[in-house]
């Protein structure tokens, strides 16, 4: 699947980036990896696969605005972000509930910069082809992005990846590599 293909029609990306980065010690969205902030990597992958991208944040700020001018995504402010990832996921998915063109969604984590655009496109296409929720699994570890058809969004919002979903063994480790501490940046691999 060539990287220069247009995004998949009717597919929305939700990038969860509202965490507090306690273990990292600073706002990890702006930590650099391969010359770009972590959040920019997640947005690049989402924009390669999805024709609409939302980024869930705890609050809107000038730095985010500057990034979104370059990497167009819709900010969704989640005031309950301090309550955990499930609240951010729910806010992001709720922002899509009235989209009549929505065929499915890919849920990304903003601290997983090694997910390649190719990975996101392949997961989105597989979900659209099968009509089932899909998620990558690398060596037994479930990863992201999670791809889910629109009809499963209530379940995804409420409890996470649907039990009726399908796991796909994935060769590339980027789908399970998140950044929790600064040292994690040294162990990431791009290819």
VOBA-1610 file (N, C-alpha, C; in pm, whole numbers, padded with zeros to 5 digits, always signed):
BEGIN
Unk+00085-00117+00000Unk+00000+00000+00000Unk+00090+00124+00000Unk+00098+00198-00110Unk+00186+00314-00118Unk+00148+00423-00019Unk+00250+00491+00033Unk+00229+00594+00134Unk+00165+00720+00077Unk+00172+00739-00056Unk+00119+00861-00116Unk-00028+00851-00155Unk-00096+00746-00111Unk-00239+00732-00138Unk-00318+00829-00053Unk-00437+00869-00102Unk-00520+00958-00021Unk-00574+00885+00102Unk-00618+00960+00203Unk-00677+00896+00322Unk-00799+00813+00284Unk-00835+00720+00369Unk-00951+00635+00348Unk-01079+00714+00378Unk-01169+00716+00284Unk-01292+00795+00295Unk-01381+00741+00406Unk-01430+00832+00490Unk-01520+00795+00598Unk-01452+00740+00721Unk-01318+00745+00721Unk-01242+00696+00836Unk-01193+00816+00918Unk-01222+00815+01046Unk-01177+00922+01136Unk-01069+00868+01228Unk-00972+00952+01256Unk-00868+00918+01352Unk-00891+00996+01480Unk-00877+00930+01592Unk-00886+00995+01723Unk-00751+00972+01791Unk-00678+01081+01810Unk-00547+01074+01874Unk-00563+01116+02020Unk-00537+01025+02112Unk-00553+01054+02254Unk-00422+01113+02307Unk-00429+01241+02346Unk-00308+01313+02389Unk-00340+01405+02507Unk-00419+01354+02602Unk-00462+01437+02715Unk-00400+01393+02847Unk-00304+01302+02841Unk-00243+01252+02965Unk-00157+01356+03034Unk-00122+01328+03156Unk-00045+01421+03238Unk+00106+01396+03233Unk+00150+01289+03172Unk+00294+01257+03154Unk+00369+01251+03286Unk+00307+01199+03391Unk+00371+01196+03523Unk+00503+01118+03522Unk+00503+01000+03462Unk+00625+00919+03460Unk+00733+00980+03372Unk+00693+01057+03273Unk+00791+01118+03183Unk+00860+01238+03249Unk+00786+01308+03335Unk+00844+01422+03406Unk+00827+01555+03336Unk+00769+01556+03219Unk+00740+01678+03142Unk+00630+01641+03042Unk+00579+01738+02971Unk+00474+01712+02873Unk+00534+01638+02754Unk+00517+01507+02750Unk+00586+01425+02650Unk+00534+01446+02509Unk+00421+01509+02492Unk+00372+01536+02356Unk+00475+01614+02276Unk+00556+01694+02347Unk+00652+01782+02280Unk+00795+01728+02283Unk+00815+01611+02342Unk+00948+01548+02340Unk+00982+01510+02196Unk+01105+01532+02157Unk+01146+01507+02019Unk+01193+01364+01999Unk+01152+01307+01887Unk+01202+01179+01838Unk+01216+01194+01688Unk+01333+01166+01637Unk+01362+01183+01495Unk+01327+01325+01447Unk+01354+01424+01532Unk+01337+01563+01494Unk+01196+01618+01500Unk+01100+01539+01544Unk+00959+01583+01553Unk+00904+01551+01691Unk+00811+01633+01741Unk+00745+01600+01868Unk+00668+01468+01856Unk+00656+01396+01966Unk+00584+01269+01966Unk+00444+01284+01908Unk+00374+01389+01947Unk+00238+01409+01899Unk+00235+01425+01747Unk+00334+01491+01690Unk+00338+01509+01544Unk+00346+01375+01472Unk+00422+01280+01526Unk+00431+01148+01465Unk+00294+01080+01462Unk+00222+01087+01573Unk+00088+01027+01578Unk-00006+01094+01479Unk+00002+01226+01469Unk-00084+01298+01375Unk-00050+01264+01230Unk+00079+01252+01198Unk+00119+01214+01061Unk+00056+01080+01022Unk+00064+00981+01111Unk+00007+00850+01082Unk-00144+00856+01069Unk-00208+00930+01156Unk-00354+00943+01150Unk-00397+01013+01020Unk-00328+01119+00984Unk-00363+01194+00863Unk-00338+01113+00736Unk-00245+01021+00739Unk-00218+00936+00622Unk-00331+00837+00598Unk-00402+00799+00703Unk-00505+00697+00692Unk-00647+00753+00694Unk-00668+00864+00761Unk-00803+00912+00793Unk-00834+01045+00726Unk-00957+01059+00676Unk-00992+01185+00613Unk-01043+01289+00714Unk-01054+01250+00840Unk-01086+01343+00949Unk-01008+01298+01071Unk-00940+01392+01136Unk-00858+01358+01253Unk-00892+01452+01367Unk-00914+01392+01485Unk-00937+01466+01608Unk-00822+01437+01703Unk-00785+01536+01782Unk-00683+01515+01885Unk-00745+01556+02018Unk-00748+01462+02112Unk-00810+01486+02242Unk-00701+01536+02337Unk-00726+01654+02395Unk-00631+01718+02486Unk-00703+01763+02613Unk-00626+01787+02716Unk-00688+01835+02841Unk-00724+01983+02831Unk-00642+02056+02760Unk-00670+02199+02739Unk-00605+02242+02608Unk-00661+02344+02549Unk-00610+02399+02424Unk-00501+02501+02459Unk-00392+02503+02382Unk-00287+02601+02407Unk-00223+02644+02276Unk-00139+02747+02283Unk-00077+02804+02163Unk+00014+02706+02092Unk+00086+02625+02166Unk+00176+02527+02105Unk+00098+02425+02022Unk-00015+02380+02076Unk-00101+02288+02003Unk-00157+02355+01879Unk-00202+02478+01893Unk-00257+02553+01780Unk-00156+02563+01666Unk-00032+02588+01701Unk+00074+02598+01601Unk+00093+02463+01529Unk+00092+02355+01603Unk+00106+02223+01541Unk-00012+02192+01450Unk-00133+02226+01495Unk-00252+02193+01417Unk-00263+02279+01291Unk-00192+02391+01285Unk-00187+02469+01162Unk-00106+02394+01056Unk-00010+02315+01101Unk+00076+02238+01011Unk+00021+02098+00985Unk-00039+02039+01086Unk-00095+01904+01078Unk-00242+01912+01116Unk-00329+01941+01020Unk-00468+01974+01051Unk-00546+01863+01120Unk-00585+01892+01241Unk-00671+01803+01320Unk-00761+01892+01404Unk-00874+01836+01444Unk-00971+01910+01526Unk-00941+01883+01673Unk-00916+01988+01751Unk-00894+01964+01894Unk-01026+01935+01966Unk-01022+01838+02055Unk-01136+01806+02141Unk-01084+01818+02283Unk-01140+01911+02357Unk-01096+01933+02495Unk-01173+01840+02588Unk-01098+01766+02667Unk-01157+01670+02762Unk-01126+01717+02904Unk-01217+01791+02967Unk-01191+01839+03103Unk-01179+01727+03206Unk-01225+01607+03172Unk-01217+01494+03264Unk-01094+01407+03237Unk-00998+01457+03160Unk-00880+01378+03124Unk-00805+01326+03245Unk-00806+01402+03353Unk-00735+01359+03475Unk-00792+01229+03532Unk-00910+01189+03486Unk-00973+01067+03535Unk-00928+00941+03460Unk-00849+00959+03352Unk-00793+00843+03284Unk-00822+00836+03135Unk-00753+00744+03072Unk-00759+00727+02927Unk-00901+00698+02878Unk-00978+00624+02953Unk-01115+00591+02911Unk-01199+00716+02892Unk-01178+00818+02975Unk-01255+00942+02961Unk-01214+01016+02835Unk-01085+01019+02805Unk-01037+01083+02682Unk-01093+01011+02560Unk-01088+00879+02562Unk-01141+00801+02450Unk-01289+00831+02429Unk-01364+00834+02537Unk-01507+00860+02528Unk-01535+00999+02470Unk-01461+01101+02515Unk-01480+01237+02463Unk-01451+01242+02314Unk-01342+01179+02272Unk-01307+01179+02130Unk-01411+01110+02045Unk-01458+00995+02089Unk-01557+00920+02012Unk-01693+00990+02014Unk-01728+01052+02126Unk-01854+01128+02133Unk-01856+01243+02033Unk-01741+01301+02005Unk-01733+01412+01909Unk-01764+01366+01767Unk-01763+01235+01743Unk-01790+01180+01610Unk-01931+01128+01593Unk-02008+01122+01700Unk-02136+01048+01696Unk-02238+01105+01598Unk-02228+01232+01561Unk-02325+01290+01467Unk-02269+01303+01326Unk-02160+01235+01294Unk-02098+01241+01162Unk-02164+01138+01071Unk-02251+01181+00978Unk-02323+01085+00894Unk-02233+01011+00795Unk-02116+01065+00766Unk-02025+01003+00670Unk-01929+00903+00735Unk-01935+00892+00867Unk-01841+00808+00940Unk-01864+00659+00913Unk-01759+00593+00864Unk-01763+00448+00840Unk-01687+00373+00948Unk-01590+00441+01009Unk-01511+00375+01113Unk-01410+00471+01172Unk-01342+00424+01274Unk-01247+00509+01347Unk-01121+00430+01378Unk-01010+00502+01379Unk-00882+00449+01428Unk-00848+00527+01553Unk-00820+00459+01662Unk-00783+00524+01787Unk-00632+00509+01807Unk-00564+00623+01811Unk-00419+00631+01828Unk-00387+00682+01969Unk-00270+00648+02018Unk-00219+00708+02140Unk-00111+00808+02100Unk-00116+00927+02157Unk-00024+01033+02120Unk+00120+01007+02160Unk+00145+00901+02239Unk+00281+00872+02283Unk+00336+00746+02215Unk+00285+00716+02096Unk+00333+00600+02019Unk+00382+00648+01883Unk+00501+00707+01878Unk+00548+00769+01753Unk+00597+00672+01647Unk+00619+00546+01680Unk+00675+00451+01583Unk+00569+00380+01501Unk+00443+00416+01518Unk+00338+00361+01431Unk+00355+00428+01295Unk+00376+00348+01194Unk+00399+00401+01060Unk+00266+00433+00992Unk+00264+00533+00905Unk+00143+00560+00827Unk+00092+00435+00756Unk+00184+00353+00706Unk+00148+00227+00640Unk+00070+00136+00734Unk+00111+00129+00861Unk+00040+00047+00959Unk-00103+00096+00978Unk-00119+00226+00991Unk-00251+00284+01013Unk-00342+00260+00892Unk-00289+00281+00773Unk-00369+00259+00652Unk-00410+00112+00640Unk-00317+00023+00667Unk-00346-00120+00655Unk-00454-00164+00755Unk-00444-00114+00880Unk-00546-00149+00979Unk-00682-00092+00941Unk-00683+00034+00896Unk-00810+00095+00854Unk-00872+00021+00737Unk-00791-00016+00637Unk-00843-00088+00521Unk-00894-00226+00560Unk-00824-00294+00649Unk-00868-00426+00696Unk-01002-00416+00767Unk-01015-00315+00853Unk-01142-00296+00924Unk-01255-00267+00826Unk-01231-00180+00728Unk-01336-00148+00631Unk-01370-00270+00545Unk-01270-00350+00508Unk-01294-00469+00426Unk-01371-00577+00501Unk-01336-00599+00628Unk-01399-00707+00704Unk-01527-00665+00775Unk-01541-00535+00801Unk-01656-00487+00878Unk-01646-00519+01026Unk-01526-00559+01071Unk-01505-00596+01211Unk-01403-00504+01277Unk-01412-00489+01410Unk-01306-00419+01482Unk-01177-00500+01471Unk-01065-00431+01449Unk-00936-00500+01440Unk-00833-00423+01523Unk-00736-00498+01572Unk-00624-00437+01645Unk-00498-00516+01615Unk-00385-00446+01610Unk-00260-00517+01588Unk-00211-00581+01717Unk-00147-00696+01703Unk-00086-00764+01816Unk+00056-00799+01774Unk+00153-00759+01854Unk+00293-00790+01825Unk+00347-00880+01935Unk+00382-01003+01898Unk+00437-01101+01992Unk+00349-01117+02117Unk+00221-01125+02094Unk+00126-01146+02204Unk+00081-01022+02276Unk+00137-00906+02242Unk+00100-00781+02308Unk+00004-00700+02222Unk-00115-00667+02273Unk-00210-00587+02195Unk-00156-00446+02176Unk-00184-00389+02058Unk-00130-00258+02026Unk-00232-00159+01973Unk-00181-00057+01910Unk-00260+00051+01851Unk-00203+00086+01714Unk-00282+00149+01631Unk-00418+00196+01657Unk-00520+00083+01652Unk-00626+00102+01726Unk-00740+00013+01723Unk-00833+00067+01614Unk-00882-00020+01527Unk-00972+00020+01419Unk-01110-00039+01446Unk-01213+00045+01436Unk-01346-00001+01473Unk-01451+00058+01380Unk-01538-00027+01323Unk-01648+00025+01241Unk-01742+00113+01324Unk-01806+00206+01258Unk-01892+00305+01325Unk-01997+00240+01414Unk-02053+00127+01374Unk-02161+00068+01453Unk-02115+00017+01590Unk-01983+00000+01608Unk-01930-00046+01735Unk-01879+00068+01823Unk-01896+00193+01780Unk-01841+00304+01858Unk-01897+00313+02000Unk-02027+00289+02023Unk-02074+00294+02162Unk-02000+00196+02253Unk-01976+00074+02205Unk-01904-00025+02285Unk-01758+00017+02304Unk-01695+00066+02197Unk-01557+00112+02206Unk-01546+00228+02305Unk-01640+00320+02302Unk-01639+00435+02393Unk-01656+00391+02537Unk-01743+00295+02559Unk-01776+00254+02695Unk-01672+00160+02756Unk-01628+00060+02679Unk-01543-00041+02741Unk-01414-00074+02668Unk-01381-00002+02564Unk-01257-00030+02492Unk-01281-00126+02376Unk-01176-00191+02333Unk-01182-00276+02215Unk-01290-00383+02231Unk-01385-00391+02135Unk-01495-00486+02146Unk-01448-00632+02152Unk-01514-00709+02235Unk-01480-00851+02252Unk-01496-00929+02122Unk-01584-00882+02034Unk-01606-00949+01907Unk-01503-00910+01801Unk-01407-00827+01841Unk-01305-00781+01747Unk-01203-00888+01713Unk-01123-00857+01613Unk-01024-00950+01563Unk-00884-00894+01586Unk-00795-00976+01639Unk-00655-00937+01657Unk-00577-00987+01536Unk-00485-00903+01490Unk-00403-00936+01373Unk-00257-00934+01417Unk-00188-01045+01395Unk-00045-01049+01428Unk+00029-00949+01340Unk+00110-00865+01404Unk+00178-00755+01336Unk+00328-00771+01351Unk+00400-00761+01242Unk+00545-00780+01246Unk+00618-00660+01304Unk+00568-00540+01275Unk+00637-00418+01318Unk+00607-00385+01464Unk+00712-00372+01545Unk+00696-00350+01690Unk+00643-00212+01725Unk+00644-00118+01630Unk+00596+00017+01659Unk+00453+00023+01709Unk+00374-00078+01680Unk+00233-00078+01723Unk+00217-00106+01872Unk+00325-00145+01940Unk+00318-00170+02085Unk+00416-00084+02164Unk+00490+00003+02098Unk+00594+00083+02165Unk+00543+00221+02202Unk+00516+00240+02330Unk+00476+00372+02376Unk+00591+00433+02457Unk+00580+00562+02480Unk+00684+00635+02553Unk+00626+00676+02688Unk+00678+00614+02794Unk+00635+00650+02929Unk+00741+00731+03002Unk+00869+00700+02972Unk+00981+00767+03038Unk+01079+00816+02931Unk+01160+00916+02959Unk+01254+00966+02859Unk+01343+00857+02799Unk+01382+00759+02879Unk+01469+00652+02830Unk+01400+00569+02720Unk+01267+00567+02717Unk+01195+00493+02615Unk+01221+00546+02474Unk+01255+00673+02465Unk+01285+00732+02334Unk+01408+00667+02271Unk+01501+00622+02355Unk+01624+00560+02305Unk+01602+00420+02249Unk+01494+00355+02289Unk+01472+00217+02248Unk+01376+00204+02131Unk+01316+00315+02087Unk+01222+00309+01976Unk+01293+00278+01846Unk+01224+00209+01760Unk+01277+00181+01626Unk+01173+00226+01524Unk+01221+00288+01417Unk+01130+00344+01318Unk+01092+00244+01210Unk+01173+00145+01184Unk+01140+00058+01071Unk+01105-00082+01116
//
